[in-house]
Amino acid sequence: MSGTAPRQLWGGETAKAVDNFPVSGEPMPAPVVRWLGRIKAAAARVNAELGLLDAGLAERIAAAGDRVAAGEFDDQFPIDVFQTGSGTSSNMNANEVIASLAGEGAHPNDHVNLGQSSNDVFPSAVHLAALGEIQSDLLPALGRLGEALEAKADEFADAVKSGRTHLMDAVPVTLGQEFAGYAAQVRQGVERVESTLGRLGQIPLGGTATGTGLNTHPAFAERVRARLSEEAGLTISAPADPFESQAARDGLVEASGALKAVAVSLTKIANDIRLMGSGPRAGLAEITLPELQKGSSIMPGKVNPVIPEVVTQVSAQVIGNDTAITVGGLQGHFELNVFIPLMARNLLDSIRLLSSASRLFAEKCVDGIEANREQLERYAELTLSAATALNPHIGYDLASEIVKEAASSGRSLREVAREKGVDEAILDEALDYRAMARPHG
């Protein structure tokens, strides 16, 4: 393949970092890089408004930042994500690339980084990258999954089955009630994530090196935040306290905790669905999942619950990411946390994985689930725990005798109860499985 090699836009500081950190081969997540571009562009325009930067030079810097923000130069950010803990290397990478694009007279530190420090710019970019990805990708994906589960709750509203507690037969429920529970888990997960966004949108910009705001104009941070909010459509605000915001990354820890809770919910839902779909002959076989691919290279006709398996793997990774983020959050020493790149990498990974998995779960699994109604009905009739409904009529002790005899003999509850003198009208009323699943209508 012929052609001219792409121009290298970064400078000496980036080259040093590339040489110093050959760790994972994984670069800084693109959303962080792009938010660095947005912040640099907004900063240049505000510095021009404040009379601190020549208007022409400022606009060249801002235009370059806009192009970085648009993703045109993702390949110009080669530094490993495991780097100096403040993200200084990636901030300097952005300064150098933007200065190169801005052309003659643009200095990475004096102009592109004017009024800023890595210590306030880089964590600001991480917070805003996570905020943007949650709102644009994760929340819609979870909403889609919640809708799919709600649709199945309606479809299966009258499909009565045996409930299960301790993995043992319990009183009857409906399949629709179970799916409504899953939908509620997802909806509450959305609410948990949303409750973190206000604090995630509090950024330390304007604190410069230690939170004091040294070398920045007093109006700089407020104006940059306002510009970024308007351009991105996000709620971006000042920190509760500049020293809290500079030294601690609790907002990232909190957001990750909410994602972990979502992962826990998805694991429960996915595991229930694959257990209900187990079989087709030697398992529960209560539902049928969409057949997506061969399940075995040796066993003909085998079909596996591949999407629930993906969802549970993703959830495990998100829980692991949260552990690393929690450890990262502990590393705030005096005026700076020095684990920000790690936290950025793991939080954005969790957001991306949960978004993709939630969409796949809805579209390739939940939407196509079918109820095996005959099997469900059979299980409802077989569960001996249905004798619970006889308690108000005949008492716990006689109901227990009926259950023990039915279990040992293999006969139905109705047959044994009738033999023990329970009136047929009582049996008709008490052993109405659909009514039992909805005792209060």
BALOMI-392472 format. One record per residue (C-alpha): residue number from 1; x, y, z. Coordinates in steps of 0.02 Angstrom, whole numbers, plus 50000, padded with zeros to 5 digits. Layout:
<atoms>
<atom resi="NUM" u="X" v="Y" w="Z"/>
...
</atoms>
This chain:
<atoms>
<atom resi="1" u="50000" v="50000" w="50000"/>
<atom resi="2" u="50074" v="50168" w="49948"/>
<atom resi="3" u="50040" v="50342" w="50015"/>
<atom resi="4" u="50107" v="50472" w="50133"/>
<atom resi="5" u="50125" v="50427" w="50315"/>
<atom resi="6" u="50007" v="50524" w="50429"/>
<atom resi="7" u="50080" v="50679" w="50509"/>
<atom resi="8" u="50132" v="50659" w="50690"/>
<atom resi="9" u="50053" v="50803" w="50785"/>
<atom resi="10" u="50116" v="50770" w="50960"/>
<atom resi="11" u="50279" v="50836" w="51031"/>
<atom resi="12" u="50416" v="50795" w="51153"/>
<atom resi="13" u="50314" v="50773" w="51311"/>
<atom resi="14" u="50200" v="50647" w="51226"/>
<atom resi="15" u="50350" v="50554" w="51155"/>
<atom resi="16" u="50425" v="50541" w="51330"/>
<atom resi="17" u="50262" v="50471" w="51399"/>
<atom resi="18" u="50249" v="50343" w="51259"/>
<atom resi="19" u="50425" v="50286" w="51302"/>
<atom resi="20" u="50394" v="50288" w="51490"/>
<atom resi="21" u="50229" v="50193" w="51495"/>
<atom resi="22" u="50231" v="50038" w="51382"/>
<atom resi="23" u="50108" v="49951" w="51498"/>
<atom resi="24" u="49946" v="49887" w="51422"/>
<atom resi="25" u="49946" v="49944" w="51241"/>
<atom resi="26" u="49777" v="50022" w="51278"/>
<atom resi="27" u="49765" v="50210" w="51248"/>
<atom resi="28" u="49661" v="50335" w="51346"/>
<atom resi="29" u="49475" v="50307" w="51309"/>
<atom resi="30" u="49418" v="50410" w="51160"/>
<atom resi="31" u="49278" v="50499" w="51256"/>
<atom resi="32" u="49408" v="50572" w="51376"/>
<atom resi="33" u="49518" v="50628" w="51232"/>
<atom resi="34" u="49371" v="50711" w="51147"/>
<atom resi="35" u="49320" v="50801" w="51306"/>
<atom resi="36" u="49497" v="50865" w="51324"/>
<atom resi="37" u="49471" v="50941" w="51151"/>
<atom resi="38" u="49306" v="51019" w="51204"/>
<atom resi="39" u="49379" v="51093" w="51362"/>
<atom resi="40" u="49530" v="51165" w="51270"/>
<atom resi="41" u="49417" v="51243" w="51137"/>
<atom resi="42" u="49302" v="51321" w="51266"/>
<atom resi="43" u="49450" v="51381" w="51369"/>
<atom resi="44" u="49529" v="51468" w="51219"/>
<atom resi="45" u="49368" v="51558" w="51175"/>
<atom resi="46" u="49340" v="51613" w="51356"/>
<atom resi="47" u="49520" v="51672" w="51373"/>
<atom resi="48" u="49494" v="51778" w="51218"/>
<atom resi="49" u="49334" v="51850" w="51291"/>
<atom resi="50" u="49430" v="51893" w="51450"/>
<atom resi="51" u="49565" v="51981" w="51350"/>
<atom resi="52" u="49698" v="51855" w="51399"/>
<atom resi="53" u="49728" v="51779" w="51227"/>
<atom resi="54" u="49737" v="51855" w="51055"/>
<atom resi="55" u="49569" v="51828" w="50969"/>
<atom resi="56" u="49642" v="51758" w="50808"/>
<atom resi="57" u="49758" v="51637" w="50898"/>
<atom resi="58" u="49618" v="51588" w="51016"/>
<atom resi="59" u="49503" v="51543" w="50874"/>
<atom resi="60" u="49637" v="51439" w="50790"/>
<atom resi="61" u="49663" v="51345" w="50953"/>
<atom resi="62" u="49476" v="51326" w="50978"/>
<atom resi="63" u="49450" v="51262" w="50801"/>
<atom resi="64" u="49587" v="51133" w="50830"/>
<atom resi="65" u="49505" v="51083" w="50994"/>
<atom resi="66" u="49340" v="51064" w="50904"/>
<atom resi="67" u="49421" v="50943" w="50781"/>
<atom resi="68" u="49494" v="50841" w="50923"/>
<atom resi="69" u="49323" v="50840" w="51005"/>
<atom resi="70" u="49247" v="50776" w="50843"/>
<atom resi="71" u="49363" v="50624" w="50846"/>
<atom resi="72" u="49468" v="50672" w="50695"/>
<atom resi="73" u="49631" v="50643" w="50787"/>
<atom resi="74" u="49602" v="50497" w="50905"/>
<atom resi="75" u="49755" v="50414" w="50829"/>
<atom resi="76" u="49863" v="50558" w="50891"/>
<atom resi="77" u="49838" v="50507" w="51072"/>
<atom resi="78" u="49953" v="50355" w="51090"/>
<atom resi="79" u="49996" v="50364" w="51276"/>
<atom resi="80" u="49951" v="50210" w="51377"/>
<atom resi="81" u="49802" v="50229" w="51492"/>
<atom resi="82" u="49912" v="50170" w="51636"/>
<atom resi="83" u="50017" v="50326" w="51654"/>
<atom resi="84" u="50054" v="50462" w="51780"/>
<atom resi="85" u="49908" v="50462" w="51900"/>
<atom resi="86" u="49855" v="50642" w="51872"/>
<atom resi="87" u="49834" v="50618" w="51684"/>
<atom resi="88" u="49968" v="50750" w="51653"/>
<atom resi="89" u="50036" v="50654" w="51506"/>
<atom resi="90" u="49868" v="50648" w="51416"/>
<atom resi="91" u="49836" v="50832" w="51454"/>
<atom resi="92" u="50006" v="50877" w="51378"/>
<atom resi="93" u="49967" v="50762" w="51231"/>
<atom resi="94" u="49810" v="50865" w="51200"/>
<atom resi="95" u="49905" v="51029" w="51220"/>
<atom resi="96" u="50037" v="50975" w="51094"/>
<atom resi="97" u="49915" v="50907" w="50964"/>
<atom resi="98" u="49805" v="51061" w="50973"/>
<atom resi="99" u="49955" v="51178" w="50965"/>
<atom resi="100" u="50018" v="51088" w="50810"/>
<atom resi="101" u="49848" v="51101" w="50727"/>
<atom resi="102" u="49831" v="51285" w="50775"/>
<atom resi="103" u="49992" v="51325" w="50686"/>
<atom resi="104" u="50123" v="51459" w="50703"/>
<atom resi="105" u="50132" v="51549" w="50868"/>
<atom resi="106" u="50026" v="51424" w="50967"/>
<atom resi="107" u="50117" v="51363" w="51121"/>
<atom resi="108" u="50057" v="51204" w="51210"/>
<atom resi="109" u="50077" v="51275" w="51385"/>
<atom resi="110" u="50068" v="51464" w="51368"/>
<atom resi="111" u="49916" v="51467" w="51254"/>
<atom resi="112" u="49825" v="51299" w="51242"/>
<atom resi="113" u="49842" v="51266" w="51429"/>
<atom resi="114" u="49813" v="51448" w="51482"/>
<atom resi="115" u="49721" v="51459" w="51648"/>
<atom resi="116" u="49727" v="51271" w="51670"/>
<atom resi="117" u="49821" v="51129" w="51753"/>
<atom resi="118" u="49819" v="50943" w="51719"/>
<atom resi="119" u="49755" v="50926" w="51897"/>
<atom resi="120" u="49591" v="51014" w="51858"/>
<atom resi="121" u="49573" v="50986" w="51670"/>
<atom resi="122" u="49601" v="50799" w="51662"/>
<atom resi="123" u="49478" v="50747" w="51799"/>
<atom resi="124" u="49352" v="50870" w="51724"/>
<atom resi="125" u="49368" v="50780" w="51557"/>
<atom resi="126" u="49345" v="50611" w="51642"/>
<atom resi="127" u="49189" v="50666" w="51736"/>
<atom resi="128" u="49111" v="50742" w="51581"/>
<atom resi="129" u="49156" v="50592" w="51471"/>
<atom resi="130" u="49068" v="50477" w="51594"/>
<atom resi="131" u="48919" v="50596" w="51610"/>
<atom resi="132" u="48900" v="50608" w="51422"/>
<atom resi="133" u="48914" v="50422" w="51390"/>
<atom resi="134" u="48789" v="50379" w="51526"/>
<atom resi="135" u="48661" v="50500" w="51459"/>
<atom resi="136" u="48685" v="50464" w="51274"/>
<atom resi="137" u="48711" v="50276" w="51280"/>
<atom resi="138" u="48681" v="50187" w="51445"/>
<atom resi="139" u="48516" v="50263" w="51499"/>
<atom resi="140" u="48433" v="50235" w="51329"/>
<atom resi="141" u="48498" v="50055" w="51327"/>
<atom resi="142" u="48429" v="50020" w="51500"/>
<atom resi="143" u="48266" v="50103" w="51450"/>
<atom resi="144" u="48254" v="49987" w="51301"/>
<atom resi="145" u="48282" v="49835" w="51412"/>
<atom resi="146" u="48154" v="49894" w="51538"/>
<atom resi="147" u="48025" v="49915" w="51399"/>
<atom resi="148" u="48060" v="49739" w="51334"/>
<atom resi="149" u="48037" v="49664" w="51507"/>
<atom resi="150" u="47877" v="49763" w="51536"/>
<atom resi="151" u="47807" v="49701" w="51370"/>
<atom resi="152" u="47838" v="49522" w="51423"/>
<atom resi="153" u="47760" v="49556" w="51594"/>
<atom resi="154" u="47600" v="49606" w="51503"/>
<atom resi="155" u="47610" v="49460" w="51381"/>
<atom resi="156" u="47633" v="49332" w="51521"/>
<atom resi="157" u="47513" v="49412" w="51646"/>
<atom resi="158" u="47399" v="49259" w="51653"/>
<atom resi="159" u="47533" v="49123" w="51638"/>
<atom resi="160" u="47522" v="49043" w="51810"/>
<atom resi="161" u="47669" v="48938" w="51872"/>
<atom resi="162" u="47753" v="48876" w="52030"/>
<atom resi="163" u="47846" v="49007" w="52127"/>
<atom resi="164" u="48017" v="48961" w="52196"/>
<atom resi="165" u="48106" v="49010" w="52355"/>
<atom resi="166" u="48273" v="48931" w="52407"/>
<atom resi="167" u="48264" v="48851" w="52232"/>
<atom resi="168" u="48119" v="48747" w="52301"/>
<atom resi="169" u="47937" v="48745" w="52249"/>
<atom resi="170" u="47835" v="48886" w="52325"/>
<atom resi="171" u="47658" v="48954" w="52309"/>
<atom resi="172" u="47600" v="48996" w="52132"/>
<atom resi="173" u="47645" v="49158" w="52044"/>
<atom resi="174" u="47628" v="49213" w="51864"/>
<atom resi="175" u="47768" v="49225" w="51740"/>
<atom resi="176" u="47709" v="49403" w="51711"/>
<atom resi="177" u="47737" v="49446" w="51893"/>
<atom resi="178" u="47915" v="49384" w="51882"/>
<atom resi="179" u="47950" v="49488" w="51726"/>
<atom resi="180" u="47869" v="49640" w="51805"/>
<atom resi="181" u="47993" v="49618" w="51948"/>
<atom resi="182" u="48137" v="49613" w="51824"/>
<atom resi="183" u="48074" v="49770" w="51738"/>
<atom resi="184" u="48064" v="49859" w="51906"/>
<atom resi="185" u="48243" v="49810" w="51944"/>
<atom resi="186" u="48300" v="49891" w="51782"/>
<atom resi="187" u="48194" v="50047" w="51810"/>
<atom resi="188" u="48263" v="50068" w="51985"/>
<atom resi="189" u="48437" v="50043" w="51914"/>
<atom resi="190" u="48405" v="50188" w="51797"/>
<atom resi="191" u="48350" v="50295" w="51945"/>
<atom resi="192" u="48506" v="50247" w="52043"/>
<atom resi="193" u="48619" v="50297" w="51899"/>
<atom resi="194" u="48522" v="50458" w="51869"/>
<atom resi="195" u="48540" v="50505" w="52052"/>
<atom resi="196" u="48730" v="50513" w="52030"/>
<atom resi="197" u="48733" v="50628" w="51879"/>
<atom resi="198" u="48722" v="50793" w="51971"/>
<atom resi="199" u="48879" v="50756" w="52069"/>
<atom resi="200" u="48964" v="50679" w="51918"/>
<atom resi="201" u="48935" v="50845" w="51829"/>
<atom resi="202" u="49026" v="50943" w="51965"/>
<atom resi="203" u="49199" v="50972" w="51893"/>
<atom resi="204" u="49359" v="51043" w="51971"/>
<atom resi="205" u="49399" v="51157" w="51823"/>
<atom resi="206" u="49467" v="51323" w="51887"/>
<atom resi="207" u="49560" v="51246" w="52034"/>
<atom resi="208" u="49721" v="51233" w="51931"/>
<atom resi="209" u="49860" v="51144" w="52026"/>
<atom resi="210" u="49793" v="51125" w="52203"/>
<atom resi="211" u="49618" v="51198" w="52207"/>
<atom resi="212" u="49667" v="51378" w="52243"/>
<atom resi="213" u="49642" v="51438" w="52064"/>
<atom resi="214" u="49818" v="51508" w="52049"/>
<atom resi="215" u="49856" v="51578" w="51874"/>
<atom resi="216" u="49677" v="51578" w="51814"/>
<atom resi="217" u="49553" v="51722" w="51793"/>
<atom resi="218" u="49415" v="51721" w="51926"/>
<atom resi="219" u="49280" v="51715" w="51792"/>
<atom resi="220" u="49367" v="51582" w="51686"/>
<atom resi="221" u="49293" v="51422" w="51759"/>
<atom resi="222" u="49114" v="51484" w="51768"/>
<atom resi="223" u="49118" v="51543" w="51587"/>
<atom resi="224" u="49197" v="51382" w="51524"/>
<atom resi="225" u="49069" v="51277" w="51617"/>
<atom resi="226" u="48926" v="51379" w="51544"/>
<atom resi="227" u="48995" v="51361" w="51369"/>
<atom resi="228" u="49020" v="51174" w="51386"/>
<atom resi="229" u="48846" v="51150" w="51460"/>
<atom resi="230" u="48766" v="51243" w="51315"/>
<atom resi="231" u="48866" v="51153" w="51182"/>
<atom resi="232" u="48848" v="50977" w="51253"/>
<atom resi="233" u="48674" v="50989" w="51328"/>
<atom resi="234" u="48737" v="50926" w="51496"/>
<atom resi="235" u="48716" v="50993" w="51671"/>
<atom resi="236" u="48892" v="51048" w="51719"/>
<atom resi="237" u="48916" v="51139" w="51883"/>
<atom resi="238" u="49043" v="51206" w="52005"/>
<atom resi="239" u="49104" v="51089" w="52142"/>
<atom resi="240" u="49034" v="51093" w="52317"/>
<atom resi="241" u="49209" v="51143" w="52371"/>
<atom resi="242" u="49363" v="51165" w="52260"/>
<atom resi="243" u="49475" v="51065" w="52376"/>
<atom resi="244" u="49353" v="50920" w="52386"/>
<atom resi="245" u="49339" v="50920" w="52197"/>
<atom resi="246" u="49526" v="50927" w="52168"/>
<atom resi="247" u="49581" v="50801" w="52297"/>
<atom resi="248" u="49443" v="50670" w="52289"/>
<atom resi="249" u="49356" v="50576" w="52150"/>
<atom resi="250" u="49204" v="50524" w="52251"/>
<atom resi="251" u="49086" v="50568" w="52107"/>
<atom resi="252" u="49169" v="50434" w="51999"/>
<atom resi="253" u="49161" v="50308" w="52142"/>
<atom resi="254" u="48976" v="50345" w="52169"/>
<atom resi="255" u="48934" v="50327" w="51985"/>
<atom resi="256" u="49029" v="50163" w="51975"/>
<atom resi="257" u="48934" v="50100" w="52127"/>
<atom resi="258" u="48770" v="50133" w="52038"/>
<atom resi="259" u="48834" v="50038" w="51886"/>
<atom resi="260" u="48882" v="49893" w="51999"/>
<atom resi="261" u="48705" v="49889" w="52067"/>
<atom resi="262" u="48640" v="49879" w="51888"/>
<atom resi="263" u="48762" v="49737" w="51853"/>
<atom resi="264" u="48697" v="49643" w="52006"/>
<atom resi="265" u="48518" v="49665" w="51945"/>
<atom resi="266" u="48560" v="49606" w="51769"/>
<atom resi="267" u="48647" v="49453" w="51838"/>
<atom resi="268" u="48493" v="49403" w="51938"/>
<atom resi="269" u="48379" v="49430" w="51787"/>
<atom resi="270" u="48491" v="49339" w="51665"/>
<atom resi="271" u="48516" v="49192" w="51782"/>
<atom resi="272" u="48329" v="49174" w="51813"/>
<atom resi="273" u="48294" v="49179" w="51627"/>
<atom resi="274" u="48424" v="49048" w="51583"/>
<atom resi="275" u="48365" v="48935" w="51724"/>
<atom resi="276" u="48183" v="48950" w="51668"/>
<atom resi="277" u="48241" v="48910" w="51492"/>
<atom resi="278" u="48344" v="48759" w="51543"/>
<atom resi="279" u="48307" v="48595" w="51457"/>
<atom resi="280" u="48224" v="48569" w="51339"/>
<atom resi="281" u="48181" v="48399" w="51416"/>
<atom resi="282" u="48284" v="48380" w="51575"/>
<atom resi="283" u="48272" v="48558" w="51639"/>
<atom resi="284" u="48133" v="48677" w="51692"/>
<atom resi="285" u="48084" v="48718" w="51513"/>
<atom resi="286" u="47962" v="48853" w="51570"/>
<atom resi="287" u="48012" v="48973" w="51431"/>
<atom resi="288" u="48095" v="48959" w="51263"/>
<atom resi="289" u="48236" v="49079" w="51218"/>
<atom resi="290" u="48276" v="49131" w="51039"/>
<atom resi="291" u="48392" v="49010" w="50950"/>
<atom resi="292" u="48541" v="49113" w="50892"/>
<atom resi="293" u="48678" v="48987" w="50852"/>
<atom resi="294" u="48737" v="48808" w="50875"/>
<atom resi="295" u="48769" v="48771" w="51057"/>
<atom resi="296" u="48894" v="48631" w="51036"/>
<atom resi="297" u="49026" v="48572" w="50913"/>
<atom resi="298" u="48989" v="48391" w="50960"/>
<atom resi="299" u="48809" v="48379" w="51022"/>
<atom resi="300" u="48688" v="48398" w="50876"/>
<atom resi="301" u="48541" v="48515" w="50899"/>
<atom resi="302" u="48602" v="48589" w="51063"/>
<atom resi="303" u="48555" v="48771" w="51092"/>
<atom resi="304" u="48629" v="48875" w="51233"/>
<atom resi="305" u="48570" v="49035" w="51321"/>
<atom resi="306" u="48713" v="49134" w="51246"/>
<atom resi="307" u="48647" v="49309" w="51277"/>
<atom resi="308" u="48612" v="49282" w="51463"/>
<atom resi="309" u="48788" v="49210" w="51473"/>
<atom resi="310" u="48859" v="49368" w="51394"/>
<atom resi="311" u="48758" v="49478" w="51512"/>
<atom resi="312" u="48823" v="49386" w="51666"/>
<atom resi="313" u="49003" v="49397" w="51603"/>
<atom resi="314" u="48985" v="49583" w="51572"/>
<atom resi="315" u="48912" v="49605" w="51745"/>
<atom resi="316" u="49060" v="49514" w="51823"/>
<atom resi="317" u="49178" v="49631" w="51731"/>
<atom resi="318" u="49082" v="49785" w="51788"/>
<atom resi="319" u="49089" v="49724" w="51969"/>
<atom resi="320" u="49277" v="49698" w="51949"/>
<atom resi="321" u="49295" v="49871" w="51872"/>
<atom resi="322" u="49203" v="49944" w="52021"/>
<atom resi="323" u="49325" v="49862" w="52141"/>
<atom resi="324" u="49471" v="49943" w="52049"/>
<atom resi="325" u="49380" v="50111" w="52047"/>
<atom resi="326" u="49348" v="50096" w="52234"/>
<atom resi="327" u="49533" v="50066" w="52264"/>
<atom resi="328" u="49571" v="50212" w="52149"/>
<atom resi="329" u="49455" v="50323" w="52248"/>
<atom resi="330" u="49555" v="50284" w="52405"/>
<atom resi="331" u="49710" v="50361" w="52329"/>
<atom resi="332" u="49670" v="50544" w="52361"/>
<atom resi="333" u="49820" v="50609" w="52456"/>
<atom resi="334" u="49812" v="50789" w="52514"/>
<atom resi="335" u="49768" v="50897" w="52362"/>
<atom resi="336" u="49761" v="50767" w="52223"/>
<atom resi="337" u="49699" v="50593" w="52181"/>
<atom resi="338" u="49831" v="50500" w="52080"/>
<atom resi="339" u="49729" v="50355" w="52010"/>
<atom resi="340" u="49622" v="50455" w="51888"/>
<atom resi="341" u="49676" v="50366" w="51726"/>
<atom resi="342" u="49633" v="50196" w="51802"/>
<atom resi="343" u="49464" v="50261" w="51860"/>
<atom resi="344" u="49431" v="50337" w="51689"/>
<atom resi="345" u="49474" v="50176" w="51599"/>
<atom resi="346" u="49366" v="50065" w="51710"/>
<atom resi="347" u="49215" v="50180" w="51726"/>
<atom resi="348" u="49202" v="50209" w="51539"/>
<atom resi="349" u="49227" v="50024" w="51508"/>
<atom resi="350" u="49083" v="49984" w="51627"/>
<atom resi="351" u="48969" v="50110" w="51542"/>
<atom resi="352" u="49010" v="50041" w="51370"/>
<atom resi="353" u="48990" v="49859" w="51420"/>
<atom resi="354" u="48825" v="49885" w="51512"/>
<atom resi="355" u="48756" v="49986" w="51367"/>
<atom resi="356" u="48798" v="49852" w="51239"/>
<atom resi="357" u="48743" v="49707" w="51348"/>
<atom resi="358" u="48577" v="49788" w="51394"/>
<atom resi="359" u="48537" v="49819" w="51211"/>
<atom resi="360" u="48583" v="49641" w="51161"/>
<atom resi="361" u="48484" v="49569" w="51306"/>
<atom resi="362" u="48328" v="49662" w="51250"/>
<atom resi="363" u="48343" v="49635" w="51063"/>
<atom resi="364" u="48418" v="49460" w="51049"/>
<atom resi="365" u="48340" v="49377" w="51201"/>
<atom resi="366" u="48197" v="49459" w="51296"/>
<atom resi="367" u="48099" v="49515" w="51142"/>
<atom resi="368" u="48093" v="49336" w="51078"/>
<atom resi="369" u="48055" v="49241" w="51239"/>
<atom resi="370" u="47903" v="49127" w="51227"/>
<atom resi="371" u="47809" v="49049" w="51373"/>
<atom resi="372" u="47785" v="48860" w="51378"/>
<atom resi="373" u="47613" v="48878" w="51452"/>
<atom resi="374" u="47571" v="48694" w="51472"/>
<atom resi="375" u="47730" v="48665" w="51570"/>
<atom resi="376" u="47698" v="48818" w="51678"/>
<atom resi="377" u="47521" v="48760" w="51717"/>
<atom resi="378" u="47584" v="48586" w="51760"/>
<atom resi="379" u="47711" v="48656" w="51882"/>
<atom resi="380" u="47577" v="48765" w="51962"/>
<atom resi="381" u="47470" v="48612" w="51992"/>
<atom resi="382" u="47616" v="48507" w="52055"/>
<atom resi="383" u="47682" v="48629" w="52186"/>
<atom resi="384" u="47637" v="48561" w="52357"/>
<atom resi="385" u="47660" v="48735" w="52429"/>
<atom resi="386" u="47490" v="48776" w="52357"/>
<atom resi="387" u="47424" v="48693" w="52515"/>
<atom resi="388" u="47466" v="48859" w="52600"/>
<atom resi="389" u="47300" v="48923" w="52534"/>
<atom resi="390" u="47210" v="48788" w="52636"/>
<atom resi="391" u="47279" v="48856" w="52801"/>
<atom resi="392" u="47137" v="48980" w="52834"/>
<atom resi="393" u="47008" v="48843" w="52803"/>
<atom resi="394" u="47081" v="48688" w="52888"/>
<atom resi="395" u="47231" v="48749" w="52988"/>
<atom resi="396" u="47419" v="48729" w="52966"/>
<atom resi="397" u="47432" v="48556" w="53046"/>
<atom resi="398" u="47304" v="48468" w="52937"/>
<atom resi="399" u="47373" v="48557" w="52783"/>
<atom resi="400" u="47547" v="48491" w="52829"/>
<atom resi="401" u="47479" v="48313" w="52842"/>
<atom resi="402" u="47402" v="48331" w="52670"/>
<atom resi="403" u="47567" v="48394" w="52597"/>
<atom resi="404" u="47669" v="48252" w="52674"/>
<atom resi="405" u="47550" v="48118" w="52612"/>
<atom resi="406" u="47538" v="48195" w="52439"/>
<atom resi="407" u="47728" v="48203" w="52429"/>
<atom resi="408" u="47755" v="48023" w="52484"/>
<atom resi="409" u="47615" v="47950" w="52379"/>
<atom resi="410" u="47635" v="48055" w="52223"/>
<atom resi="411" u="47450" v="48099" w="52227"/>
<atom resi="412" u="47381" v="48274" w="52205"/>
<atom resi="413" u="47341" v="48391" w="52349"/>
<atom resi="414" u="47158" v="48392" w="52299"/>
<atom resi="415" u="47145" v="48203" w="52302"/>
<atom resi="416" u="47225" v="48184" w="52473"/>
<atom resi="417" u="47128" v="48330" w="52547"/>
<atom resi="418" u="46964" v="48260" w="52483"/>
<atom resi="419" u="47008" v="48093" w="52563"/>
<atom resi="420" u="47037" v="48181" w="52729"/>
<atom resi="421" u="46865" v="48257" w="52723"/>
<atom resi="422" u="46898" v="48432" w="52656"/>
<atom resi="423" u="46742" v="48499" w="52572"/>
<atom resi="424" u="46748" v="48512" w="52382"/>
<atom resi="425" u="46690" v="48693" w="52386"/>
<atom resi="426" u="46838" v="48737" w="52497"/>
<atom resi="427" u="46956" v="48648" w="52377"/>
<atom resi="428" u="46884" v="48741" w="52227"/>
<atom resi="429" u="46906" v="48907" w="52315"/>
<atom resi="430" u="47076" v="48876" w="52395"/>
<atom resi="431" u="47161" v="48783" w="52251"/>
<atom resi="432" u="47121" v="48912" w="52116"/>
<atom resi="433" u="47300" v="48939" w="52060"/>
<atom resi="434" u="47271" v="49102" w="51967"/>
<atom resi="435" u="47175" v="49175" w="52114"/>
<atom resi="436" u="47315" v="49114" w="52227"/>
<atom resi="437" u="47441" v="49214" w="52126"/>
<atom resi="438" u="47334" v="49370" w="52150"/>
<atom resi="439" u="47258" v="49353" w="52323"/>
<atom resi="440" u="47211" v="49537" w="52327"/>
<atom resi="441" u="47147" v="49549" w="52150"/>
</atoms>
